Amino acid sequence: MRQLFSLWRFGARDLRILWAALRHPNRPNWLLLASLALLFFALDPFNFAFPILGVVDDLVLLPLLLRILAALATHAMDSHSATGSHDDRVVSVQ
């Protein structure tokens, strides 16, 4: 039960990480699609059709998927910045 509460406690931080990664100009292309899929999963009609399954996915799966997506976004942004982007180049003209 504690692990479930810790997932929800870190949810706000994961949302901030994901929002910052989505606003970054050099974000990976898959990040927007994965974020939209997560949003659809959060608002899916199964919550209304199967109330018990809706509670399970809202309490367990949604924060877990958000945590995983934020970790993948952080890793992708770190690996992208380590290789250097077109915006980070320094050109010296003599």
URZI-V442351 format. One record per backbone hydrogen bond with DSSP energy under -1.0 kcal/mol. NH is the residue of the N-H (numbers start at 0). CO is the residue of the C=O. E is the energy in kcal/mol with one decimal. If there is no record, write none. Layout:
# URZI-V442351
nh->NH co->CO e->E
nh->NH co->CO e->E
This chain:
# URZI-V442351
nh->4 co->0 e->-1.9
nh->5 co->1 e->-2.3
nh->6 co->2 e->-1.8
nh->7 co->3 e->-1.6
nh->8 co->4 e->-2.2
nh->9 co->5 e->-2.0
nh->13 co->9 e->-2.4
nh->14 co->10 e->-2.3
nh->15 co->11 e->-1.9
nh->16 co->12 e->-2.3
nh->17 co->13 e->-2.5
nh->18 co->14 e->-2.5
nh->19 co->15 e->-2.4
nh->20 co->16 e->-2.3
nh->21 co->17 e->-2.2
nh->22 co->18 e->-1.7
nh->26 co->23 e->-1.2
nh->33 co->29 e->-2.5
nh->34 co->30 e->-2.1
nh->35 co->31 e->-2.2
nh->36 co->32 e->-2.2
nh->37 co->33 e->-2.1
nh->38 co->34 e->-2.2
nh->39 co->35 e->-2.5
nh->40 co->36 e->-2.3
nh->41 co->37 e->-1.9
nh->42 co->38 e->-1.5
nh->46 co->43 e->-1.3
nh->47 co->44 e->-1.1
nh->48 co->44 e->-1.8
nh->49 co->45 e->-2.6
nh->53 co->49 e->-2.2
nh->54 co->50 e->-1.8
nh->55 co->51 e->-2.1
nh->56 co->52 e->-2.6
nh->57 co->53 e->-1.9
nh->58 co->54 e->-2.3
nh->59 co->55 e->-2.4
nh->61 co->56 e->-3.1
nh->63 co->59 e->-1.5
nh->64 co->60 e->-3.0
nh->65 co->61 e->-2.3
nh->66 co->62 e->-2.1
nh->67 co->63 e->-2.2
nh->68 co->64 e->-2.6
nh->69 co->65 e->-2.3
nh->70 co->66 e->-2.1
nh->71 co->67 e->-2.5
nh->72 co->68 e->-2.4
nh->73 co->69 e->-2.4
nh->74 co->70 e->-2.4
nh->75 co->71 e->-2.6
nh->76 co->72 e->-2.6
nh->77 co->73 e->-2.3
nh->78 co->74 e->-2.5
nh->79 co->75 e->-2.0
nh->80 co->76 e->-2.2
nh->81 co->77 e->-1.7
nh->82 co->78 e->-1.3
